[in-house]
Amino acid sequence: MRVPSLVAAAAALSIAVWSCARPSGQAGAGNTARYDLLITNGRIVDGTGAPWFRGDVAISGDRIAAVQS
């Protein structure tokens, strides 16, 4: 995979984070949810102009399943 493709994918993911609702079964203690991909300690940008924040993003299939700050 080329680096520019990876950067573009990461930017698209960071923009899409806030367009998806956080499910009621959030990742946390006692939750046995399984995800296809877990991105941890990333910089999350919501696209509104607000400052970025550190957090985790869980991907299940082709959707963002959870965001935890």
Secondary structure, 3 states (H helix, E strand, C coil): CCHHHHHHHHHHHHHHHHHCCCCCCCCCCCCCCCCCEEEEEEEECCCCCCCCEEEEEEEECCEEEEEEC
